[in-house]
Amino acid sequence: MGKVRVSAKAIIIRDGKVLLTKNQDSEGIYYMLPGGGQENGERIDQALQRECLEEIGAHIQVKELGFVRDYIARNHQKTTEIPDQFHQIELIFYAELLPNEEPRPGTSMDNSQIGSAWLDLDKTNEVRIYPKELFSYICSDSIKPLPVYLGDIN
């Protein structure tokens, strides 16, 4: 039986744009929130700070927890050769770039990553982005409280 991986992701919004990793696979360009797996002995906020430095080359301040997502690979279209038994819990935090920080090439980008990009929030439905359903909440003008646990969405 496989292990469940814990991951932290960052929602970084500035001037109506969200900062994303820009990736490429055999189907073309796609975007994802920066972040990644927590290491043994590492606090989740430290994991997110490390992962952002690795992927977007910038120091961040972790803010409040926004969402929790399951990613159970066998239930979703995959962007890479992720095994069907892969299961990840994603803790998705709001974050900010520290003063005078701007995205640049990261110190250890993922294999499929080709850079980072600021994407207009109102354009997220026009591109290949994961998890796509998350952006319906991020871009929502709803006055109702948003769910924290999103389930196994893609």
N, C-alpha and C positions, 0 to 999 in steps of 0.2 A: 504494500500500500504506500502511495506517495505521500510526501510531506507537503504541508501548506506553507507557502512562502509569504512573508509579510513585506509589503512594499509601501513606500510613502511617495506621494505625488504632490506637485505644487501648482496651484492656480495663481498665476501672476498676471494681474490686469493693470494696465496703465493707458489712459487716454482712449478708452473704448477698444483696446486691443489686448489680446492674450498672448503671452510668450509661450511658445511651443518648441519642441524639438522637431526638426525637419528630417525625415527619413526616406529611404528609397529601397524598394524591393523589386521583384520581377514584374509587378503590376504598376509600378510608378511611384510617385511621391505620396507620402502620407505624413500626418502630424500626430504628435502625442504630447501629453503633459510631461514636463521634466520630472525626473525622480526615478527611484528604483529600490532594490532590495535592501532590507535592514540586515546588518551584520551582527553576529553574536557579540553581546556586551555593549552594543551601541544603542543609545536612546533613539526613539523614532525621529525626533527633531534633528538630531545630529546626522542621522541617515539621510534625511532630506537635504540638509545643508551640504553634505558631502556629495550627494548625487547631483545636485544643481551645479556645484563647482565642476564636477566631472563632465556634465552634459551641456551646460550653457555658459560655463566659464565665469560665473558670477556668484558672489556671496549674497545670501538672502537672509531675511528675518522671517521665521515661521510664525504665522498668526494662528487663527482659530481653525479647528477641524471643521471642514465643510461637509464632506460626504465620506461614506464607507461603501466600497464596492467589492463584490466577489468577482473574480475572473476565473471561470472554470472552462479551460480551453476547449474541451470536447463540445461545448455548447455554442461556439462562436467561430466565425471566419477568423483565420489567423493571418497576421501580417508576415510572419516568418515561420520557420519550421519548428514550431513549438509542439512538444509532444502532447497527445490527447489527455494524458493523465496530469498535466500541469494545472495547479490550482494556486491562485494568489489572492490574498486579501489586500486591498489597496486603501490606505488611509489618505484621503485627499484633503490637503490643507490649503487655506488661503495663505499667500506669502507676498513679500515685497522684496524688490532688489534693495540692497543697502545703498545709502547715499553715494553718489559718484560711481556706482557699478552699472555696467552695461553688458549685455550678452556678447560673448566672443567665443572662439573655439574652446571647447572644454578640455580638461586635462586627461580625460579617458572616456571618449564618446563610445556609445554602443556601436556594434558592428554595422548596423543598417543606418546609423545616423550620419547625415551629411552636413548638419549645421543646426541653427535655430532660427526662428522667425517670429516676428510680431504679426499676428493675424487679426484683422477686424472681427470683432465678436459677431457682427451681422453677416459675416461671410463664412462662418464655421459650417453652415449647412451646405455650402457649395464645394467643399473639399473632402477628401478622404481623411477622416480624423477619428481617433480612438481615445476613449469610448464616445462615440457620436451622441448617444442618448444623454450623456452628462451635460452636454452643451445646451440642451433644451432647459435644464435647470439653471445653469450659469447665466443664460441670456434671458431668463424669465422675468417678466414684470409683474408676476403674481403677487398679490398681497397675502395670500395664504402661506403658512409656513411650509418651507421646502422639506422633503424627507432627508434625513441624514443617511439612513441605510437604503441604498438603491437596489440591492439584490445583485443578481448575475446579469448585468447589462452589457451591451457591446456598443 
